[in-house]
Amino acid sequence: MTKGTSDSMASLKRFFAPKGRGKIRWTLFFIVLLFLVSLKYNLLEAYNANLESLNSQVHSVSFLKGVTLPAIHFKTWPPETFRLGLDLRGGTHLVYQADLSKTPSGDISSSIEGVRDVIERRINIFGVAEPVVQTVKVGDTYRIIVELAGVKDVSQAIKMIGDTPLLEFKEQLPQGEEPKQEGLTPEQKKELTAFNADAKKRATEALKKALDTKADFAKIAKENSEDLETRDKGGDVGWASAGSSNGYLLAAADKLKDGEVKNDILEYGDGYSVVKLLGKRNGQEVKANHVLICYTGATRCEKDTSKEEAKKKIDELKSQATPQNFVELAKKNSTEPGAGERGGDLGWFVRGAMVKAFEDTAFALKKNSISEVVETEFGYHIIWKSDERLIPEYHIARMLFKTKSEQDYLEPPSLWKDTGLTGKQLKRATVDFNNPSSSPQIALEFNDEGKKLFATLTQANVGKPIAIFLDSEPISVPTVQQPILDGSAVITGDFTLKEAKLLAQRLTTGALPVPITLLSQQTIGPSLGEESLQKSLAAGLFGFLLVALFMIFFYRLAGVLAIIALIIYTSLSLSVFKGMPVTLSLAGIAGFILSIGMAVDANILIFERMKEELRSGKKLESAVSEGFRRAWTSIRDSNVSSLITCVVLFSFSASLIKGFALTLAIGIVVSMFSAIVITRIFLKVVAGWRLAKVRGFFQGKT
């Protein structure tokens, strides 16, 4: 091995396995990177919320008028907003009491859990995001606590929760019998009219607010719009042009001036809209033809052609193609369905209509020119751009107030018919295990009436399925193997033990409904939650500043480093809260604020040990290492004891305390990382500086 090769290998080894100061610098780099990522993630919501005003400021600069800052959204995990609890977002807190007087003592636990499950599923169907449903034993009684954040129609939610679960057994419709679909009932018609009238009223009220010249349209949209895709962006639907999905808004926007709100509501499709024009510009529309040669594995390709053969073919066609013969080449060679008739004609299209690689190439081409070979998910293309033209584009914001139609009330025609066998005739459902596979299954036992109905039903449906419906939703569709005359049956399937227990609970709850009585209802307004949130944040900021002053006064430069580490700790903790996600209540925020003080506690232990080492004459780097070593056991034991307390509080307390315990536990874990890793790295970096020789920067107040 030559000397040069040996030096290169040594350099690579130092790069990938650094030691000493190199390792410290790399660790510092990753800490800073982690902090910047968490900071961007936490501030993203505020950026999107104020995007309209940010763009207005950008456009006020003459050479930046054509620049528009984009909204940034995560389409998958993690979410873009912090999840707020009932006390901050507003909503309703309901307390029910279960009547267990007719429930056998051995079935109480499963019945209560079954009721909780039914209520949760009913609320999810109602459309409440992240409901909280808990069961609590008070003396000899059981209570069900339901928290509905952001619910507007509380009476309907209460009605849905209080309904008794319905268990039904149904058989298939006879062959040739058409399923029936009933029309709207008078009650449904009345409800439909009232719902749409209310939507129009709310849209009219929002329009009145938006027409005020001093009004903030984005804020009004965030508070009122029902369009989930645009609400958090202040109603911004982006740029629209003829042919785009938002084209129906063009007629309204075309008559408006920049910044003007349409003076009446727009009724279209799924609701009433309040429309505002944010800006106009000239966009481009392209007319093009293309030749496609697909290959095996490409999207919607039915040809048995290898990728290499397809590439060779498209290259050959590219060498032959001219504007004059392009259509004929497409008719004879393109694998696109219908190419023989259309000659690859795509007509006129705007941006957003094609896949990105194809679109970028088509719009970049000069008029009457042919592209190089372009590869997309569909295969290889060559594109002839025959024409282009300018079209008006409109930047539109709108508030949507959804309406309903008859189809929202009419259920799809059912392929099942009632048999008269319901949960009223079911005595019990239990979990047992199939022999010899030992897989879990659900055993059903009917009463005398149910035995007769079930015997008749199974005799008539041997080899056919019987569907078991719970709350009008099919939960199991077993096939009858043979007539069952003894009133017992088994539901088999690919169940896990947990799934089997859950299904048995649902069946048991349907068979033995536990009546529930509404004891209390408390409504919390969002204005109260917003005020509480602001006060909590102010308290957190004030507490942070006091801690910072204390640390700097007593520990000088080490205190400054601890505060920087504390800022990073705060950003990382908030990222964890958002990413899990954690529901933040007032108690949860209190737990987080408390954890800030506990995060500093570890630093204080370390710094005191460091001061002792410095006073004994040791250098700063040695004092840092020794201070951390001596403080570690105290930090570990105190934090572990606090975590045990958090686990106990979370496991055996109500929801209010659970939020406090969870945020405190997360804060403790992150604070240990902050103190042991971040602060330590900062101190080791500073130990290599010249100011490390000035002891007064580190010994501070004694």
C-alpha positions in Angstrom: 0.0 0.0 0.0 1.5 3.4 -1.0 1.9 6.3 1.4 -0.8 8.3 -0.5 -3.3 5.5 -0.2 -2.5 5.0 3.5 -3.0 8.8 4.1 -6.4 8.7 2.3 -7.5 5.7 4.3 -6.5 7.4 7.5 -8.4 10.6 6.4 -11.5 8.5 5.7 -11.2 6.8 9.1 -10.9 10.1 10.9 -14.0 11.4 8.9 -16.3 8.4 9.6 -14.9 7.6 13.1 -13.7 10.9 14.5 -12.0 11.2 17.9 -11.4 13.9 20.4 -12.3 17.4 19.2 -13.5 16.0 15.9 -16.1 13.9 17.6 -17.3 16.9 19.6 -17.6 19.0 16.5 -19.6 16.4 14.7 -21.9 15.9 17.7 -22.4 19.7 17.9 -23.2 19.8 14.2 -26.0 17.1 14.6 -27.4 18.9 17.7 -27.7 22.2 15.7 -29.2 20.3 12.7 -31.8 18.7 15.0 -32.6 22.0 16.6 -33.1 23.7 13.2 -35.3 20.9 11.9 -37.5 21.0 15.1 -37.6 24.8 14.9 -38.8 24.8 11.3 -41.4 22.1 12.2 -42.8 24.0 15.1 -43.0 27.4 13.3 -44.5 25.9 10.1 -48.1 26.4 11.4 -47.4 30.1 12.1 -45.8 30.5 8.7 -48.8 29.1 6.9 -51.2 31.1 9.1 -49.5 34.4 8.2 -48.7 33.6 4.6 -51.1 36.2 3.1 -49.5 39.0 5.0 -46.0 37.7 4.3 -46.7 37.7 0.6 -48.1 41.2 0.8 -44.9 42.4 2.3 -42.9 40.5 -0.4 -44.9 42.0 -3.2 -44.4 45.5 -1.8 -40.8 45.3 -2.9 -40.7 46.3 -6.6 -38.3 43.6 -7.9 -40.1 40.8 -5.9 -43.7 41.4 -7.2 -43.7 38.2 -9.2 -42.5 36.1 -6.2 -45.1 34.3 -4.1 -44.1 32.3 -1.0 -45.7 28.9 -1.1 -47.7 27.2 1.6 -45.9 24.2 3.1 -47.9 21.2 4.2 -47.2 17.7 5.4 -49.6 15.4 3.6 -48.7 12.5 6.0 -47.2 12.3 9.5 -46.5 14.5 11.3 -49.5 16.8 11.6 -49.2 20.5 10.9 -51.0 21.8 14.0 -50.7 21.1 17.8 -53.6 19.1 19.1 -55.5 21.2 21.7 -57.7 19.7 24.4 -61.2 20.5 25.3 -60.3 23.3 27.7 -58.3 25.2 25.0 -60.2 24.5 21.8 -63.7 24.6 23.3 -66.4 22.0 23.2 -68.6 19.9 25.5 -67.8 17.7 28.6 -70.4 15.0 29.2 -70.7 12.7 32.2 -73.0 9.6 32.0 -73.8 7.0 34.7 -74.3 3.3 33.7 -77.2 1.4 35.1 -75.9 -2.1 36.0 -78.8 -3.3 38.1 -79.7 -6.0 35.6 -76.2 -7.0 34.6 -74.6 -10.1 36.1 -71.6 -9.3 38.3 -69.3 -11.4 36.0 -70.3 -9.4 33.0 -69.9 -5.9 34.4 -66.4 -5.2 33.3 -66.9 -6.4 29.7 -70.2 -4.6 29.5 -68.7 -1.3 30.6 -65.8 -1.6 28.1 -68.3 -2.5 25.4 -70.4 0.6 26.1 -67.3 2.7 26.0 -66.3 1.2 22.6 -69.8 1.7 21.2 -69.9 5.4 22.3 -66.5 6.0 20.8 -67.5 4.5 17.5 -70.7 6.5 17.4 -68.8 9.7 18.1 -66.3 8.9 15.3 -69.2 8.4 12.9 -70.5 11.7 14.0 -67.3 13.3 12.8 -65.6 14.5 16.0 -61.8 14.5 15.7 -59.9 12.7 18.6 -62.8 12.2 21.1 -62.0 11.3 24.6 -64.1 8.5 26.1 -63.2 7.1 29.6 -64.8 4.9 32.2 -64.4 5.7 35.9 -65.6 3.8 38.9 -67.1 6.0 41.6 -68.0 3.9 44.6 -70.3 1.1 43.4 -71.2 2.9 40.2 -69.5 3.4 36.8 -69.4 6.7 34.9 -68.5 7.3 31.3 -66.8 10.7 30.7 -67.1 12.0 27.1 -65.1 15.0 25.9 -66.1 16.4 22.5 -63.8 19.1 21.3 -65.1 21.6 18.7 -68.6 20.1 18.5 -71.3 22.6 17.4 -74.5 20.4 17.4 -74.2 19.1 21.0 -77.9 17.9 21.1 -77.4 15.6 18.2 -74.2 14.2 19.6 -76.0 13.5 22.9 -78.8 11.8 21.1 -76.4 9.6 19.2 -74.4 8.6 22.3 -77.6 7.7 24.2 -79.0 5.3 21.6 -79.0 1.6 22.5 -76.6 -0.5 20.3 -78.5 -2.6 17.8 -77.3 -6.2 16.9 -78.9 -7.8 13.8 -78.5 -11.0 11.9 -79.3 -10.7 8.1 -79.4 -13.0 5.1 -78.7 -12.3 1.5 -81.5 -11.2 -0.8 -82.9 -14.0 -3.0 -81.5 -14.0 -6.5 -83.6 -11.7 -8.8 -85.0 -9.6 -5.9 -84.0 -6.0 -6.4 -82.8 -4.0 -3.3 -85.2 -1.3 -2.3 -84.2 2.3 -1.4 -86.6 4.4 0.5 -87.0 8.1 -0.1 -86.5 10.8 2.6 -88.8 10.7 5.6 -90.7 13.9 6.5 -88.2 14.4 9.4 -85.2 14.0 7.1 -86.6 16.5 4.7 -87.2 18.9 7.5 -83.7 18.4 8.8 -82.2 18.8 5.3 -84.0 22.1 4.8 -83.0 23.4 8.2 -79.3 22.4 7.7 -79.0 24.1 4.4 -80.8 27.2 5.7 -78.3 27.4 8.6 -75.4 27.0 6.2 -76.7 29.9 4.1 -77.2 32.0 7.3 -73.6 31.4 8.5 -72.3 32.2 5.0 -74.2 35.4 4.9 -72.9 36.4 8.3 -69.3 35.6 7.3 -69.8 37.6 4.1 -70.9 40.6 6.1 -67.8 40.5 8.2 -65.5 40.0 5.1 -67.0 43.0 3.3 -65.7 45.3 6.0 -62.6 47.0 4.5 -60.7 46.6 7.8 -61.5 42.9 8.1 -58.9 40.1 8.0 -60.3 37.6 5.5 -57.8 34.9 6.4 -58.7 35.1 10.1 -62.4 35.0 9.4 -61.8 32.0 7.1 -59.9 30.1 9.8 -62.7 30.7 12.3 -65.6 29.8 10.0 -64.7 27.9 6.8 -65.6 24.3 6.6 -63.1 23.5 3.8 -60.5 21.4 5.7 -57.9 21.7 2.9 -57.8 25.5 2.8 -59.1 26.6 6.3 -55.7 26.6 8.0 -54.3 28.6 5.0 -56.9 31.4 5.5 -59.1 30.1 2.7 -56.3 30.3 0.1 -57.2 27.8 -2.8 -54.2 28.9 -4.9 -54.2 29.9 -8.6 -57.1 28.8 -10.8 -57.6 29.0 -14.6 -59.9 27.5 -17.2 -59.7 23.8 -17.0 -58.5 23.6 -13.4 -60.4 21.9 -10.5 -61.3 25.3 -9.1 -62.5 26.6 -12.4 -66.1 27.2 -11.1 -64.7 30.1 -9.1 -63.5 31.9 -12.2 -66.7 33.5 -13.2 -67.0 35.1 -9.7 -63.3 36.1 -9.6 -63.3 37.6 -13.2 -65.5 40.5 -12.1 -63.5 41.4 -9.0 -60.5 43.7 -8.4 -57.4 42.6 -6.6 -58.2 42.3 -2.9 -62.0 42.6 -3.4 -64.6 40.3 -1.9 -67.6 39.2 -3.9 -70.6 41.1 -2.5 -72.9 38.0 -2.5 -72.5 34.4 -1.7 -71.8 31.8 -4.4 -73.8 28.6 -4.4 -72.1 25.8 -6.1 -71.6 22.0 -5.6 -71.1 21.2 -2.0 -72.1 24.5 -0.4 -72.1 28.2 -0.2 -68.8 30.1 -0.8 -67.6 33.6 0.1 -65.0 34.5 -2.5 -62.1 36.9 -2.5 -59.7 37.7 -5.3 -56.1 37.9 -4.1 -54.5 38.6 -7.4 -54.4 38.1 -11.2 -51.7 37.2 -13.7 -51.2 35.8 -17.2 -50.7 32.1 -17.3 -49.7 29.7 -20.1 -51.7 27.1 -21.9 -50.1 24.5 -24.2 -51.4 22.5 -27.1 -49.4 19.3 -27.7 -49.3 15.8 -29.2 -47.1 13.0 -27.9 -45.8 9.5 -28.8 -45.8 7.0 -25.9 -43.8 3.7 -25.9 -44.6 1.9 -22.6 -42.8 -1.1 -21.2 -43.6 -4.0 -18.8 -44.0 -2.6 -15.3 -45.0 0.9 -16.3 -48.4 2.3 -15.2 -51.3 1.0 -17.3 -49.0 -0.7 -19.8 -50.3 -3.9 -21.2 -47.4 -4.5 -23.7 -44.9 -7.3 -23.2 -42.0 -5.0 -24.0 -38.7 -4.7 -22.0 -37.5 -1.3 -20.9 -34.5 -1.5 -23.2 -36.6 -2.4 -26.2 -38.9 0.6 -25.4 -36.0 2.9 -25.1 -34.5 1.7 -28.4 -37.9 2.2 -30.1 -38.5 5.7 -28.8 -34.9 6.8 -29.8 -35.6 5.6 -33.3 -38.9 7.5 -33.5 -37.2 10.6 -32.1 -34.7 10.5 -35.0 -37.5 10.3 -37.5 -40.0 12.8 -36.0 -40.8 16.2 -37.5 -43.7 18.5 -37.0 -45.1 17.4 -40.4 -45.1 13.6 -39.7 -45.5 13.6 -35.9 -49.3 12.8 -36.0 -48.7 9.8 -38.3 -45.9 8.5 -36.2 -48.2 8.6 -33.2 -51.0 6.8 -34.9 -48.7 4.0 -36.1 -46.5 3.6 -33.1 -47.8 5.1 -29.9 -48.9 2.6 -27.2 -51.4 5.1 -25.7 -55.0 3.8 -25.9 -56.8 5.6 -28.7 -53.6 6.9 -30.3 -54.6 5.4 -33.6 -57.6 7.8 -33.9 -56.2 10.9 -32.1 -52.6 10.8 -33.2 -51.4 11.5 -29.6 -53.4 14.7 -29.5 -53.7 16.0 -25.9 -55.5 19.2 -26.8 -55.0 22.3 -24.7 -53.8 21.9 -21.0 -52.6 24.1 -18.2 -50.1 23.4 -15.5 -51.2 20.7 -13.1 -53.0 18.6 -15.7 -50.1 16.3 -16.5 -47.4 14.5 -14.5 -44.5 16.8 -13.6 -41.7 15.5 -15.8 -44.0 15.6 -18.9 -45.5 19.0 -18.0 -42.1 20.6 -17.3 -40.8 19.5 -20.7 -44.0 20.6 -22.6 -44.0 24.1 -21.1 -40.3 24.6 -21.6 -40.5 23.7 -25.4 -40.6 26.4 -28.0 -43.7 26.5 -30.2 -43.7 23.9 -33.1 -40.7 22.0 -31.7 -40.2 18.4 -30.6 -38.7 17.4 -27.3 -36.0 15.0 -26.3 -37.1 11.6 -24.9 -38.9 12.1 -21.6 -39.5 9.2 -19.1 -42.5 9.2 -16.8 -44.3 6.5 -14.8 -46.2 5.6 -18.0 -43.1 5.0 -20.2 -41.1 6.9 -22.7 -42.5 10.0 -24.5 -41.5 12.4 -27.2 -43.6 15.6 -27.3 -44.6 18.0 -30.2 -45.7 21.4 -28.9 -47.9 22.7 -31.7 -49.2 25.9 -30.0 -49.3 28.0 -26.9 -51.3 30.9 -25.6 -51.7 33.2 -22.6 -54.7 32.7 -20.3 -55.8 34.7 -17.2 -55.1 33.0 -13.9 -56.7 34.1 -10.6 -55.4 33.8 -7.1 -58.5 33.0 -5.1 -59.5 32.6 -1.4 -62.8 31.4 -0.3 -64.8 30.4 2.8 -66.9 27.3 2.3 -70.1 26.5 4.2 -71.2 23.0 3.4 -74.7 22.0 2.4 -76.3 18.6 2.2 -78.3 16.8 -0.5 -80.7 13.9 -0.4 -77.9 11.5 -1.1 -76.4 12.4 2.3 -79.4 10.9 4.0 -80.2 8.0 1.7 -78.3 4.8 2.5 -77.1 2.6 -0.4 -79.5 -0.1 -1.3 -78.8 -3.1 1.0 -78.1 -6.6 -0.4 -79.2 -8.0 2.9 -82.6 -8.5 4.4 -83.8 -8.7 8.0 -84.5 -12.0 9.6 -86.0 -11.0 12.9 -83.0 -12.3 14.8 -81.3 -9.5 16.8 -79.3 -8.9 20.0 -82.5 -9.3 22.0 -82.3 -13.0 21.5 -78.5 -13.3 22.2 -77.8 -14.6 25.7 -74.0 -14.1 25.6 -70.8 -14.0 23.4 -67.5 -15.3 24.7 -64.0 -15.9 23.4 -62.7 -19.5 23.1 -60.1 -21.2 21.0 -60.4 -23.4 17.9 -59.0 -26.9 18.1 -56.4 -28.0 16.8 -55.2 -24.6 15.5 -55.8 -22.8 18.9 -56.9 -19.7 17.0 -59.4 -17.4 18.8 -63.0 -17.5 17.9 -66.3 -16.1 19.2 -68.9 -18.4 20.7 -72.6 -17.2 20.6 -75.4 -18.5 22.7 -79.1 -17.6 22.1 -82.1 -17.8 24.4 -85.1 -20.1 23.6 -86.7 -17.7 21.0 -83.3 -17.1 19.4 -82.6 -20.9 19.2 -85.8 -21.3 17.0 -85.0 -18.3 14.8 -81.4 -19.3 14.4 -82.2 -22.9 13.6 -84.7 -21.8 10.8 -82.1 -19.3 9.5 -79.2 -21.7 9.3 -81.4 -24.5 7.7 -82.4 -22.1 4.9 -78.8 -20.8 4.3 -76.5 -23.8 4.3 -73.4 -22.8 2.2 -74.5 -19.2 2.2 -73.3 -16.3 4.3 -75.2 -14.7 7.2 -74.2 -11.2 8.1 -73.9 -9.9 11.7 -74.6 -6.2 11.8 -73.8 -3.9 14.8 -75.2 -0.4 14.6 -76.1 -1.0 10.9 -72.4 -1.9 10.1 -71.4 -5.4 9.2 -68.8 -6.7 11.7 -68.7 -10.4 10.6 -70.1 -12.4 7.6 -69.6 -16.1 8.4 -70.7 -18.8 6.0 -73.2 -21.5 7.3 -71.5 -24.9 7.2 -74.5 -26.9 8.5 -77.8 -26.3 10.3 -77.4 -25.2 13.9 -80.3 -26.4 16.1 -79.0 -26.0 19.7 -78.9 -22.2 19.8 -75.1 -21.9 19.8 -72.8 -20.8 17.1 -69.2 -19.9 16.4 -67.7 -17.0 14.5 -64.4 -17.9 13.1 -61.9 -15.8 11.2 -58.4 -14.5 11.1 -58.7 -12.9 14.5 -56.0 -12.0 17.0 -56.9 -12.5 20.6 -57.4 -8.8 21.1 -59.7 -8.5 18.0 -61.7 -11.5 19.2 -62.2 -10.0 22.7 -63.2 -6.7 21.2 -65.8 -8.4 18.9 -67.1 -10.4 21.9 -67.5 -7.2 23.9 -69.4 -5.6 21.0 -71.7 -8.5 20.7 -72.2 -8.8 24.4 -73.0 -5.1 24.7 -75.5 -5.4 21.9 -77.1 -8.4 23.6 -77.0 -6.9 27.1 -77.3 -3.1 26.6 -76.3 -1.1 29.6 -78.6 1.9 30.0 -76.8 5.2 30.6 -78.1 8.4 32.1 -76.6 11.9 31.3 -75.6 13.3 34.7 -74.0 16.6 33.6 -73.2 18.6 30.6 -70.6 21.4 30.6 -69.9 23.6 27.5 -66.6 25.4 27.2 -66.3 28.3 24.7 -63.2 28.6 22.5 -62.7 32.2 23.7 -62.1 30.9 27.2 -59.7 28.4 25.9 -57.8 31.0 23.9 -57.5 33.3 26.9 -56.3 30.4 29.0 -53.7 29.4 26.4 -52.4 33.0 26.2 -52.0 33.2 29.9 -50.3 29.8 30.1 -47.9 30.8 27.3 -47.2 34.1 29.1 -46.5 32.3 32.4 -44.2 29.9 30.6 -42.3 32.8 29.0 -42.0 34.7 32.3 -40.8 31.5 34.1 -38.3 30.9 31.4 -36.9 34.4 31.7 -36.6 34.1 35.5 -34.8 30.8 35.2 -32.4 32.3 32.5 -31.6 35.3 34.8 -31.0 32.9 37.8 -28.7 30.7 35.8 -26.6 33.5 34.3 -26.3 35.3 37.6 -25.1 32.2 39.5 -23.2 30.3 36.8 -22.0 32.9 34.3 -21.0 31.5 30.9 -22.0 28.0 31.9 -25.5 29.4 32.7 -25.6 31.0 29.3 -24.8 27.6 27.7 -27.5 26.0 29.8 -30.1 28.5 28.6 -29.2 27.8 25.0 -29.5 24.1 25.7 -32.9 24.9 27.4 -34.1 26.7 24.2 -33.2 23.6 22.2 -34.9 21.4 24.8 -38.1 23.5 24.5 -38.1 23.2 20.7 -37.4 19.4 20.8 -40.2 18.9 23.4 -42.7 20.8 21.3 -41.8 18.7 18.3 -42.4 15.5 20.2 -45.8 16.9 21.4 -46.8 17.7 17.8 -45.4 14.5 16.3 -46.9 11.9 18.7 -49.3 13.8 18.8 -50.0 14.8 22.4 -53.3 16.5 23.2 -52.3 19.7 25.0 -54.7 20.8 27.8 -54.0 23.4 30.4 -52.8 20.8 32.8 -50.5 19.4 30.1 -49.0 22.8 29.5 -48.5 23.2 33.2 -46.6 19.9 33.2 -44.4 21.1 30.4 -43.7 24.4 32.1 -42.8 22.4 35.3 -40.4 20.3 33.2 -38.6 23.4 32.1 -37.6 24.0 35.8 -36.7 20.3 36.2 -34.5 20.5 33.0 -32.4 23.2 34.7 -32.2 21.2 37.9 -29.8 18.7 36.2 -27.6 21.5 35.0 -27.4 23.0 38.5 -26.2 19.6 39.9 -23.6 19.4 37.2 -22.4 23.0 37.5 -22.0 22.7 41.3 -19.8 19.7 40.9 -17.8 21.5 38.2 -17.3 24.5 40.6 -15.9 22.1 43.2 -13.5 20.6 40.7 -12.4 24.1 39.4 -11.8 25.2 43.0 -9.5 22.2 43.5 -7.3 23.5 40.7 -8.4 21.2 37.8 -8.6 22.5 34.2 -12.0 23.2 32.7 -12.1 20.2 30.4 -11.3 17.8 33.4 -13.7 19.7 35.6 -16.5 19.2 32.9 -15.9 15.5 32.7 -15.6 15.0 36.4 -18.6 17.2 37.1 -20.8 15.2 34.8 -19.5 11.9 36.2 -20.2 12.9 39.8 -23.6 14.4 39.0 -24.9 11.6 36.8 -26.2 9.2 39.6 -28.1 12.0 41.3 -29.6 13.1 38.0 -30.5 9.6 37.0 -32.2 8.7 40.4 -34.2 12.0 40.7 -35.5 11.7 37.1 -36.3 8.0 37.4 -38.3 8.7 40.6 -40.1 11.5 38.8 -40.9 9.2 35.9 -42.3 6.6 38.2 -44.6 9.2 39.7 -45.7 10.2 36.1 -46.4 6.6 35.3 -48.5 6.2 38.4 -50.4 9.4 37.7 -51.0 8.4 34.1 -52.2 4.9 34.9 -54.6 5.6 37.8 -55.9 9.1 37.3 -58.5 11.0 35.3 -57.9 12.6 31.9 -57.0 16.0 33.4 -54.1 14.5 35.3 -53.1 12.2 32.5 -52.2 15.1 30.3 -50.1 16.7 33.1 -48.3 13.4 33.7 -47.6 12.7 30.0 -46.2 16.1 29.1 -44.1 16.1 32.3 -42.7 12.6 31.5 -41.8 13.6 28.0 -40.2 16.8 29.3 -38.1 14.8 31.8 -36.9 12.4 29.2 -35.9 15.2 26.8 -34.4 17.2 29.6 -32.1 14.3 30.5 -30.9 14.3 26.8 -30.5 18.1 27.0 -28.4 18.1 30.2 -26.3 15.0 29.6 -25.7 15.5 25.8 -26.4 19.1 24.7 -25.0 21.0 27.7 -22.0 18.7 27.9 -21.1 19.2 24.3 -21.4 23.0 24.6 -19.1 22.9 27.6 -16.6 20.7 25.9 -16.6 23.0 22.9 -16.0 26.1 25.1 -13.3 24.2 27.0 -11.1 24.4 23.9 -11.4 28.2 23.7 -8.9 30.7 25.3 -11.6 32.1 27.6 -11.6 28.8 29.3 -8.6 30.0 31.2 -10.7 32.8 32.8 -12.1 31.0 35.8 -14.5 33.8 36.6 -16.6 32.9 33.5 -17.4 29.5 35.0 -17.2 29.7 38.8 -19.8 32.4 39.2 -21.6 33.1 42.4 -20.6 30.9 45.3 
